[in-house]
Amino acid sequence: EATFRKALEVAPKSLQTHLALANFLWAVARRDEAETTLKAALALDPNDLTANRALGMFYVSSGRIPDAEPYFKTIAMAAKTDAAMLGLADYYVIAGRQSDALPILRELTRKPETFASATMRMAAIDVALGERVPAQAKLRDVMEKNPKDMTARVFSARLLAVDGKRDEA
């Protein structure tokens, strides 16, 4: 800790040093100090993806899920990548806001490179809502378009097994 604090004295505007100290504080269960240090890091560069991800994950792991939303939104808007949009959709699912995740996932199903992952996430939402038939239909779509996708096959087999359809599984 002393080394991290000394580094901050030498380079008080170093975002990476703030993040390193925050990580240390989080690891030793000094959560209040970790949060303050993460916020200080983010104040140095509000659009930094690593700092936003760290604070978002900090809030999720602390059970303060609603507090994490702005950080996942910032990542999605700043990064402008499919992975960042999938991360935002995942956040919404964790937050129990499937209705916010679905439009993002539907958009991602239009791209061949994200079709499978977005469709399987939508199938998982269906399963969580007790909608097994539409979930299996989505998984069949993935398997038809990506015959070698073992993740979709395993997911489908698990659902079939849980539903007592062992031979089909």
The 8 nearest C-alpha neighbors of each residue, nearest first, counted from 0:
[[1, 3, 2, 4, 20, 23, 24, 5],
 [0, 2, 4, 3, 5, 6, 20, 7],
 [1, 3, 5, 0, 4, 6, 7, 20],
 [2, 4, 6, 0, 5, 1, 20, 7],
 [3, 5, 7, 1, 6, 2, 0, 8],
 [4, 6, 8, 2, 7, 3, 1, 9],
 [5, 7, 3, 9, 4, 8, 10, 2],
 [8, 6, 11, 10, 4, 5, 9, 3],
 [9, 7, 5, 6, 11, 10, 4, 3],
 [8, 10, 6, 7, 11, 5, 4, 12],
 [9, 11, 7, 13, 12, 8, 6, 16],
 [12, 10, 7, 8, 13, 9, 6, 16],
 [13, 11, 10, 14, 43, 7, 17, 40],
 [14, 12, 16, 15, 10, 11, 17, 7],
 [13, 15, 40, 17, 16, 12, 18, 43],
 [16, 14, 18, 13, 17, 19, 40, 20],
 [17, 15, 19, 13, 18, 14, 20, 7],
 [16, 18, 14, 20, 40, 15, 19, 21],
 [19, 17, 21, 15, 16, 20, 22, 14],
 [18, 20, 16, 22, 21, 17, 15, 23],
 [19, 21, 23, 17, 22, 18, 3, 24],
 [22, 20, 33, 18, 24, 36, 23, 19],
 [21, 23, 25, 19, 20, 24, 18, 26],
 [22, 24, 20, 26, 21, 25, 19, 27],
 [25, 23, 21, 33, 29, 27, 26, 22],
 [24, 26, 22, 28, 33, 30, 23, 27],
 [27, 25, 23, 24, 28, 22, 29, 21],
 [26, 28, 24, 25, 29, 23, 30, 22],
 [29, 27, 25, 30, 26, 24, 33, 31],
 [30, 28, 24, 25, 32, 27, 31, 33],
 [29, 31, 33, 28, 25, 32, 34, 24],
 [32, 30, 34, 33, 29, 35, 25, 36],
 [31, 33, 35, 34, 30, 29, 36, 24],
 [34, 32, 21, 30, 24, 36, 25, 31],
 [33, 35, 37, 31, 36, 32, 30, 38],
 [36, 34, 32, 38, 33, 37, 39, 31],
 [35, 37, 39, 33, 21, 38, 34, 32],
 [38, 36, 40, 34, 39, 35, 21, 33],
 [37, 39, 41, 35, 40, 36, 42, 34],
 [40, 38, 36, 42, 37, 41, 35, 43],
 [41, 39, 37, 14, 17, 38, 43, 42],
 [40, 42, 45, 38, 44, 43, 39, 50],
 [41, 43, 39, 40, 44, 45, 38, 37],
 [42, 44, 41, 40, 14, 45, 39, 12],
 [45, 43, 41, 42, 46, 47, 40, 14],
 [44, 46, 41, 42, 47, 43, 51, 50],
 [47, 45, 44, 48, 77, 73, 51, 74],
 [48, 46, 50, 44, 49, 45, 51, 41],
 [47, 49, 51, 50, 74, 52, 46, 78],
 [48, 50, 52, 51, 47, 53, 18, 54],
 [49, 51, 53, 52, 47, 48, 41, 54],
 [52, 50, 70, 48, 54, 53, 49, 55],
 [51, 53, 55, 49, 50, 54, 56, 48],
 [54, 52, 50, 56, 51, 55, 57, 49],
 [53, 55, 57, 51, 56, 52, 37, 50],
 [56, 54, 67, 52, 70, 58, 57, 53],
 [55, 57, 59, 53, 58, 54, 60, 52],
 [56, 58, 54, 60, 55, 59, 53, 61],
 [59, 57, 63, 61, 55, 67, 56, 60],
 [58, 60, 64, 56, 62, 61, 57, 63],
 [59, 61, 57, 62, 58, 56, 63, 64],
 [62, 60, 58, 59, 63, 57, 64, 56],
 [61, 63, 59, 60, 64, 58, 65, 57],
 [64, 62, 58, 61, 66, 59, 65, 67],
 [63, 65, 59, 67, 66, 62, 58, 94],
 [66, 64, 67, 63, 68, 94, 58, 59],
 [67, 65, 64, 63, 68, 58, 69, 55],
 [68, 66, 55, 58, 64, 65, 70, 69],
 [67, 69, 71, 70, 66, 65, 72, 55],
 [70, 68, 72, 71, 67, 73, 66, 55],
 [69, 71, 51, 73, 55, 72, 68, 67],
 [70, 72, 74, 68, 73, 87, 69, 75],
 [73, 71, 69, 75, 70, 74, 68, 76],
 [74, 72, 70, 76, 71, 75, 77, 69],
 [73, 75, 71, 77, 72, 76, 48, 78],
 [76, 74, 83, 72, 84, 73, 78, 79],
 [75, 77, 73, 79, 74, 78, 72, 83],
 [78, 76, 74, 79, 75, 73, 46, 48],
 [77, 79, 80, 75, 74, 76, 83, 48],
 [80, 78, 76, 77, 75, 83, 81, 84],
 [81, 79, 83, 82, 78, 84, 75, 76],
 [80, 82, 84, 83, 85, 79, 113, 107],
 [83, 81, 85, 80, 84, 86, 75, 79],
 [82, 84, 75, 86, 80, 85, 81, 74],
 [83, 85, 87, 81, 86, 75, 82, 88],
 [84, 86, 88, 82, 83, 87, 89, 81],
 [87, 85, 83, 89, 84, 88, 90, 82],
 [86, 88, 90, 84, 89, 85, 71, 83],
 [87, 89, 100, 85, 91, 90, 86, 84],
 [90, 88, 86, 92, 87, 91, 85, 93],
 [89, 91, 87, 93, 88, 92, 94, 86],
 [92, 90, 96, 94, 88, 89, 100, 93],
 [91, 93, 95, 89, 97, 94, 90, 96],
 [94, 92, 90, 95, 91, 89, 96, 64],
 [93, 95, 91, 92, 96, 90, 64, 65],
 [96, 94, 92, 93, 97, 91, 98, 90],
 [97, 95, 91, 98, 94, 92, 99, 100],
 [96, 98, 100, 92, 99, 95, 101, 91],
 [97, 99, 96, 101, 100, 102, 91, 92],
 [100, 98, 97, 96, 101, 91, 102, 88],
 [99, 101, 88, 97, 91, 103, 98, 102],
 [100, 102, 104, 103, 98, 99, 105, 97],
 [103, 101, 105, 104, 100, 106, 99, 98],
 [104, 102, 106, 101, 100, 105, 88, 107],
 [103, 105, 107, 101, 117, 106, 102, 108],
 [106, 104, 102, 108, 107, 103, 101, 109],
 [105, 107, 103, 104, 108, 109, 102, 110],
 [106, 108, 104, 109, 105, 110, 113, 117],
 [109, 107, 114, 105, 110, 106, 117, 113],
 [110, 108, 107, 106, 114, 111, 105, 113],
 [109, 111, 108, 112, 113, 114, 107, 106],
 [110, 112, 114, 113, 109, 108, 115, 107],
 [111, 113, 110, 114, 115, 116, 108, 107],
 [114, 112, 110, 116, 111, 115, 107, 117],
 [113, 115, 108, 111, 117, 110, 116, 118],
 [116, 114, 118, 141, 117, 113, 119, 108],
 [115, 117, 119, 113, 118, 114, 120, 108],
 [118, 116, 104, 120, 114, 119, 115, 108],
 [119, 117, 121, 115, 120, 116, 114, 108],
 [120, 118, 122, 116, 121, 117, 115, 123],
 [119, 121, 123, 117, 122, 118, 116, 124],
 [120, 122, 118, 124, 119, 123, 117, 125],
 [123, 121, 134, 119, 125, 120, 124, 137],
 [122, 124, 120, 126, 125, 121, 119, 127],
 [123, 125, 127, 121, 122, 126, 128, 120],
 [126, 124, 130, 122, 128, 123, 134, 127],
 [125, 127, 129, 123, 130, 128, 124, 131],
 [128, 126, 124, 129, 125, 123, 130, 122],
 [127, 129, 125, 126, 130, 124, 131, 123],
 [128, 130, 126, 127, 131, 125, 124, 132],
 [131, 129, 125, 126, 128, 132, 133, 134],
 [130, 132, 134, 126, 133, 129, 135, 125],
 [133, 131, 135, 134, 130, 136, 125, 126],
 [134, 132, 136, 135, 131, 130, 137, 125],
 [135, 133, 122, 131, 137, 132, 136, 125],
 [134, 136, 138, 132, 137, 133, 139, 131],
 [137, 135, 133, 139, 134, 138, 132, 140],
 [138, 136, 140, 134, 135, 139, 122, 133],
 [137, 139, 135, 141, 140, 136, 151, 142],
 [138, 140, 142, 136, 141, 137, 143, 135],
 [141, 139, 137, 143, 138, 142, 144, 136],
 [140, 142, 138, 144, 139, 143, 115, 145],
 [141, 143, 146, 139, 145, 140, 144, 138],
 [144, 142, 140, 141, 146, 145, 139, 138],
 [143, 145, 141, 142, 146, 140, 115, 139],
 [144, 146, 142, 148, 147, 143, 141, 115],
 [147, 145, 142, 143, 148, 144, 141, 149],
 [146, 148, 145, 149, 142, 152, 150, 144],
 [149, 147, 145, 150, 146, 151, 142, 152],
 [148, 150, 152, 151, 147, 153, 146, 142],
 [151, 149, 153, 152, 148, 154, 155, 119],
 [150, 152, 154, 149, 153, 138, 148, 155],
 [153, 151, 149, 155, 150, 154, 156, 148],
 [152, 154, 156, 150, 155, 151, 149, 157],
 [155, 153, 151, 157, 152, 156, 150, 158],
 [156, 154, 152, 158, 153, 157, 151, 159],
 [157, 155, 168, 153, 159, 158, 154, 160],
 [158, 156, 160, 154, 159, 155, 153, 161],
 [159, 157, 161, 155, 160, 156, 162, 154],
 [158, 160, 164, 162, 156, 168, 157, 161],
 [161, 159, 165, 163, 157, 164, 162, 158],
 [162, 160, 158, 163, 159, 157, 164, 165],
 [161, 163, 159, 160, 164, 158, 165, 157],
 [164, 162, 160, 161, 165, 159, 158, 166],
 [165, 163, 159, 160, 167, 162, 166, 168],
 [164, 166, 168, 160, 167, 163, 159, 162],
 [167, 165, 168, 164, 160, 159, 163, 156],
 [166, 168, 165, 164, 159, 156, 160, 163],
 [167, 156, 165, 159, 166, 160, 164, 157]]
